[in-house]
Amino acid sequence: MKIQIRKLERIETTVACACGS
Amino acid sequence: MSALLTDDSIVDLHPLHIGTEEDGAVEVGRADTGMFVALPPEGVALLRLLADHLPMAEVRRRFGDSYGEPPDLDDFVAGLHECGFIRAVDGVPWPEGDDERGATEADPAASPAGGTTMRGIALLGGLGPERLRWLLSRPLLLVFAGVWLAVPALMLADPSLAPRPSDALLYHRVLPNALLVAVIAWTLVMLHEFAHALAARARGCTGRFSVGRRLVFLVGQTELSDVRTIARRQRYAPYLAGMTWDLIVVLGCLCCELAAVGGQLPRTVTYTVALTFIYQFSVFMRTDIYYVIVNALRLGDLMGDTRRLLANAVRGLRHSEPAYDLSGVPEREMRIIRWYCVYYLLGSSTVIAGSLLLSVPALVRMLRIAADGMASGPAAAGFWDGAGFVALVAFQFGTLGYVGFRDHRRTRAGTAATAV
């Protein structure tokens, strides 16, 4: 029996620097 | 690696968190590296047999007795190794897997819209969760919910409090103003990320800070992968802590404005936060709200699966075979991913077009003003205004370029640097 290993997403919360526009 | 395994081999696993079953899968992983996978219940049963330090032949026999057929154990162990879950075989340490800290080479999930694989600087790691638990006590959670309601309620009640683009002008000279806004913006970024780390620590997890990129944006980011070790409903507090802190700051600014304290500064801070909120709700990037939605919908790797599906679609247009096998993604998730693909393409295109049509021309105009100022020589104030602005732009774009290069290099190498 083949067992599926599914990698899960890394969790990286972010906030953009508002300066730049 | 499987050549090293015999029927008598005993596999020694790193300490692994094993979650509860949801939708026919269980989250399993290492809190110390942030690598987590989804396994079917029979995969967890096989993992537990390995964790009991049984010889490979005995693992096969017991699994076969329970499930009616033997497992493809060599393939399973190779998969665990790739995830960095195996510490040693027969007492001999195994080298770390290819993927325990980074993304696999040539995986589109790792590169197009940015994404740092290094875990960053651990924040508050030495502070015991019991000393911070009060921060997420029920009374305080109610206060935070009140803040989320109070800010829009105040702006609806008094529309003059709502942020406007003119609020970005804190100072009458354009270039020093840009420097001031940059200082305010980066201060808010740091405090936002610190709030994530505080809430994560209160839940017994650790946030790791670094600088990253999302599309064209330079971002502060906190890696929180080990929140997968806590119940799904408990993950919302760490995800929303940054925006909650931002709203507390905005509420303070609105109170200052109502009390006529602080001059223009409260409005500038409120406007700066408002811009970051537009970013947070742009969930075609991996933002705080993106993770809230992914958590609520119980999706394993929405962004990665979306990019793999799009890569397959592009190859399909060229009549090539799909590059990625998505058969392991549940149909429930695939239905959401197909819709998200459209939103992802539209959102990403809009951001890139907006940057090219609005931000770049404005930047060029301001650089011309800076150049004119610098032409007048160091005796004039305009020279230093211009020099400061050029330095700011060089810092922003230099950092963005460095982050892009760093992520690209790590993706190519297939592994990331050691966690700090």
Interface residues (C-beta under 8 A of the other chain):
Chain A: M1 K2 I3 Q4 I5 R6 K7 L8 E9 R10 I11 E12 T13 T14 V15 A16 C17 A18 C19 G20 S21
Chain B: A25 E27 G29 G34 M35 F36 V37 A38 L39 P40 E42 G43 L46 F63 Y67 E69 P70 P71 D72 D75 F76 G79 L80 C83 D99 A109 G115 T116 T117 A178 V181 A182 I184 A185 W186 L188 V189 H192 E193 H196 G212 R214 F217 L218 V219 G220 Q221 T222 E223 L224 S225 V227 R228 P238 Y239 G242 T272 V273 L275 T276 Y279 Q280 M285 R286 T287 D288 Y291 V294 G300 D301 L302 M303 G304 G328 V329 L358 S359 A362 Q396
